[in-house]
Structure formats: structure tokens, C-alpha cells
Amino acid sequence: MRYEGVLAFVFATLTAWGQECGEVVVRGPEELVAGGIWSFAAHWTGLPMDENITIRIDAPAPFTVLSIPAEGGADSGVARPVLMTSGFAESRSYWIHVAFEGACPWGKIGDSLLVQVPPKPRLNAKVLSSGRDSSLVLILNSGNVELVCDQVRIMPNTSAQFRWPREGNRVAFSAQSASHWDTLVVLALEPIGASESVPPAFHRGTPWLNWRMQTVYSGRVSQLSSISINKNNLAARGLLWNDRLRGSIQLQQRWGSLSTGYGVVQRHPISRAQEMGFVRIAIPKEEFTGEVEWRGGQPMAGLRWSGAKIDSRIAFFGGGLGPFWGSQHLVKLGSNELAFSRYQGMTLAHYNGYKGMQRWSFHAAHVPITLRMQAPYSSFIRANASGTWGVNRWMSQSALFEDAHGNWNQFHLLQNNLTLGPWRISAQGQLFYSTLTSRQLRFQAGYRSGFWQWQSSSEWRQLNLARPQMQYQHQLRVRTAQAFFQAQFRHQPSNGLWSFLGSGNMQYKRWSIRAQSALFGGGYSASRHQQTLQLIRRTDHGNLSVSIQSLRRASIGWNGSMYSRSPHKTLMGQCQDENGKPLEGVEISAQGKSVVSDADGRFSFAHLEGADALLKIHAASLPFATLPILGYEQSQFLEQRKQQCTLSFYRTMGLRGNINIKRTQHAALCQQIDLSKLKLTLYHEDSSAYSTPVREDGQFALGGLPEGHYCGALTPAPQGFSYQPVVIDIEASSPTILNITLVELPQNIPFQAL
């Protein structure tokens, strides 16, 4: 009996034959931010009692599993593993598989979570050197999408150098990505400049009502229902699992918060959770918070001080085994975090730190023998470390802990993952030492190309001096935009057991179907098989699912959410002239985003925020002599999530022309003139003036002119040249072409100069 836990862990698949299977449902975020730390919930129901269940998480290369809770011995519950997403995770969808090993005759049951890493474009630019006419700029792609700059492709976590012309004391350039993100970067001639932007994304709002209902039949009927409400200053939770009813409600006001309910609660962080009722009152005052609470009829009063670098709490507990004091303190120093707790003679301390992609932590707990029945664990010392070095990712863990018999045990784990293009190679070593010694080595290799992925692994286990056991596993996965297929084969040569598992998931519009078939054989028993079929219908507010497992187990469930109004809005519009004809190529900007009207004059902005948006029309993109009726900057109200607008333009009268130069003397004596320094000014008969610059090639254009008689002049006066008086009439039916000829003036040059 003393070694039952270790034996069950090693021979989980052998001891699970003939038991009922439960169900695992994984729920988590649909979108993940690159470089963030997050968690998801794995709910299990109907698992066999008094069995050790081991949780195994299969996460692809961009994810690092930071913690896996060891849950087991209960028919229902929830586990919340913590993962970290790489800062350079590719923008696409990923499948994360969770398996509860030791719960079924074939060894495990599980579920999968589909997460999306959205594009996070980011670039950093640095001016390396600057000359009189140009500057050398270094661009680093620190996001997770490919950037294009000056037709040069810059992959994530790579850099490139460019030389651009300077405009006065600044350098300007633009960068684009395949996810329709672009940005204009303007760098002053200082050492460092930076730019960061977020691509358009759809956000349907914040959920204020969430529910989940499920009925399972497996020899008996089991029911699970949960509901949560977050609306204004009210929050409520409710859970019904068969005949167990738990819930809570919280009211938030200016003076503080009041909450009450019945559920699984803890008196303090290092006590064992119990089912009980509670009433809590919290009153904040600047950095201090006062708390009064009744848990299971036992009062508690505490004072909390929360500052920028420290979070300290002192509490007094009454009733029960007698009154006592407790304290909890948290100190943050840059990237380091130190916490210390002491209650009833129990002490818990931990330290967390990180630098770049390297993370480490140390945990220690001391629980007196007289209080071990009240704590969820015994005394232990544990150290964790993980990090990333280029394409290499590693993780290690060591622990020294005391069991229920007072014996000290050791546990050591070392894992290393190497990613080389499409290849991923992983090696893991594990040692558990007590009165029995368990050793485990695991080697895994995988290859990914396009939509398919192959993975093979071999595992070696040995318990004390017993005969070592080997296990081989091969897996093939195929993913498309609407389908996922997987085939897996496992073999244990030591006992002859083998299994084959095939599963698939297909989506069509709002329908999704999942199928799984398992075949087991070898050993001293005949071959067995089991099938599972699940049908899911997605609605506007949730999912309705029906599941059947080998006609011996069936379930029906419904989960969903109600969302509040989204803060992000979409503005669609059209550019048209006074006759209703569309204008193509008009560039418009709003809230840092730019769009160009298509052939039908239509444009669209997504991911706008606020009650209104200021639309800026780029004058250089307008056709000749075309002006916006309401000006180049127009404000549009954003009252709905999707709305329309029309930008109206009118075509005015104007003129185009060219300046020509007529030479009258020898080529060696030609006067030099820079036409780009000239400006043409037309004076209307009502004394109003209109000006336009002249290009280097002598061309000019001037729009927005009212009808009437004009005379004009070039400024400054071209030295050494003359031209006929500029006179023109602007009428609706008159030509709009004006040509000006500069005639070189004759010069008297002495003979000696020739």
C-alpha cells in the first residue's frame, strides 16, 4: 500500500482496464498574444474514483508549458495549466491537446483547444549614420509577421540595413505586411526611433453572461450546469453538479464591495479548501483596504496595503481551533518577485525572476506535523527554470518533498527542445527517488511541412531494479482551414500491448463533426475497439453538442455567451462627385489607418474606437481640379458598430500648362535657369490671387478657379528672360491650356571674352 501511488503512475494503462471513462472538456482563450503568459481550464467529470490521474499536455513549438497541476482522486474538478507563448510565434491557428492518462482502459481521455495567435507587427528602427544627403537606417523586425520595406522581405527576429535620402533633419519610410498592416515611420536624426502598430481585428465585445449545460449518461445520468453574470457593478456565479449546488454574488459600489455565497473556499493561501458559506466586505481607502469576513461561521478581519512595489496583508482569524494571526507579503523589485506567508505556524516562501526569455523560481514550504491535516501539501523545496536560446528551448525542475509517512523524496526533470526549420527534436529525463526509484527517459522527433505534421517518440521507464519497459509512439496529423485528422500508433514491446487511434474534426459553416476510433490489442486479452462521435452546432451565442461513445455513453451539452456592445466599430463609405459618379484612388486616413477607394469609390475602416472619427483626405490623391465639399478633414460620428458615410467632391475649373525656353544666342552663352524655383500667380478681375509652383520640367496645374478674366506673372522674375503678358479667360467651355515661352534676352559681350 505504501507504494501504490508510484506503481499506479508507472502502470497506469495496466490498472485501468474495465473501469468507466469520464469526460474532459477544455476551455480557454480563442486568441493569444505573442510573448504572453496565459492559462486554460480542463474540466473533468465522471472519472474513476481513487485513481491517480496524470495530465499530459501536447503543445506545439511556439508554446512552453510552465506548470501542469497534478490532479486526481476526484470524480470531478478543474485543472488550470499555465503556458507561455513565444514572442515570435507565427500568426496562425494552433491545436493544444490535453490528455488525462490513467482514466480509461486504453490509458487516457482528452480534448483539444484551438487557439489563434493574431498578427503582431512591430518594428524598431535605428539611425546608424547620417550624411549630408542620406542616412543609414537599421530595421529590426521584433514582431511575428513578415515585413516588406523597399521591396525587401524582413522575417521576424531579423534585421536589414537601408540607405534613404534625408529630408531636412528627418528620414521617412514605410513598411507593410501580408496581414494588411502598414505604417509610416518618421525618424528625427537622433540615435534611436521606434514604431509599433496593431492590425485591424474584429472584437465582438465583452461577454456579460456565460452559461454551460451538460447531461451525461453512462449507466447513470449526471448533470452539470454553470452560469456567470458580469453586468455593471454586479457579478454572480452558479454551479450545479448533480446534487451539489454552489454559487456566489458580488456587489461593487463606490465605498467598496459586498459578496456572499457558498462554495469551495480557503481560510488562507496554505490551508486546505473546504465547502462552506461566506460573507465578505471590503472597503478600500487609497492604498489600504479593510476586510471583514465570515467563513463557515468563523470571523476574519484583515488590513491590506497595496503599493507600486509591495503588497502586504495582515489578518486575524477567530473561532475554529482558536484565534490566530496571519500575514502575507509580496515585494516586486524590477523583474524579481519575492513572497512570504505565515499562518498558524505554517510558512510558505517563493521567489520568481526573469531576464529576457529566461525564467526561474524557487518555492519552499514548512508545515508542522500537527497541522498537516489542515494543509493541502507537506513540507517541500522546489526549483524551476526555463528559457530560450535562439532555436533551443529548455526546462528543468527539481523538488525535495515530504510524504505522509515523514519520508523525504526527490524528483528531478530536465527537458530540451530544439527547433531547426520544420524539424523539432525533444529530449526529456525524469528521476523520482524515494524508497522506490523510478527513472524515465523520453526522446521525440517531429517534422512539419505545410498542412501535415509527423511525430515519433520512444520512452524508457524503470522502477527500482525491475525490468525496464519501452514504449514507442508514432503520430501523423493533417490540418487544413476546416479539417483536422490524426492517426496514432502506440506499442509496448515489454508486455506486447498496442493501440491504434484515429480521429478527425471537420467544419462546414456553423457545423462541426468530430469522430474518433480506437483499437487495442496484445497482452493476454482479445482485441477491443471503441468509437466516439460528436456533432456540434455553432450559434450566435454558443455551441450545442451531442456526443455518443460506443453506444454505452452519451452526452448532450450547450454552452454560450451574451456579449455587450463592442468598443470596435466599422465605417464604410463611398467617394463620389456632384453627379454621383464614383472617384477611384482617393486616399483617406483615420486613427492611424489609411485606405484607398476602389473602382466603385468605396472604402472601409475596421477597428475604429470612440464616439467619432476624423477622416483626413490626401489632396495629392485627388483627380485634377477636384475638391472635397466639406474640406480635407471631416468628422464622422460612430454611433453603431457598422455604419455608412458618403464623401462628396466637386470638380472645379482650372488650367494646365507648360513653360518652354527659347534660346537666341550661342549654346556656350545660354543662361542657366531653375524652373522649380518659379511660381505662377494668376490675378482674377475681382483682385483675388491664385498660385501654383512650377515643376522642374516646366509643367504646372492650378484648379479651383472661378470663371472670369485673369492676368498672371512668374515670381521671382526670371533673370535674363522675357515672356509675353499672361492673359487668359476661364469659362466652362473655354480651353484650360496655358503655355508660357521664356525668350532669352540678347547680351552685349566684349570681344575679349569670346
Salt bridges, closest charged atoms under 4 A:
GLU23 OE1 - ARG553 NH2 3.81
ASP58 OD2 - ARG477 NH2 2.28
ASP75 OD2 - ARG244 NH2 3.76
GLU90 OE1 - ARG92 NE 3.69
GLU101 OE2 - ARG56 NE 2.72
ASP111 OD1 - ARG514 NH1 3.53
GLU146 OE2 - ARG153 NE 2.45
GLU167 OE1 - ARG170 NH2 3.72
GLU196 OE2 - ARG122 NH2 2.99
GLU275 OE2 - ARG246 NH2 3.08
GLU291 OE1 - ARG313 NH2 3.21
GLU293 OE1 - ARG280 NE 3.00
GLU293 OE2 - ARG295 NE 1.91
ASP311 OD2 - ARG304 NH2 2.66
GLU402 OE1 - ARG372 NH2 2.66
GLU459 OE1 - ARG442 NH1 2.84
GLU459 OE2 - ARG461 NE 2.57
ASP540 OD1 - ARG510 NH2 2.51
ASP577 OD2 - ARG651 NE 3.35
GLU587 OE2 - HIS618 NE2 3.98
GLU609 OE2 - HIS568 ND1 3.29
ASP686 OD1 - HIS684 ND1 2.73
ASP697 OD2 - ARG695 NH2 3.21
ASP729 OD1 - HIS709 ND1 2.49
GLU744 OE2 - ARG663 NH1 3.97
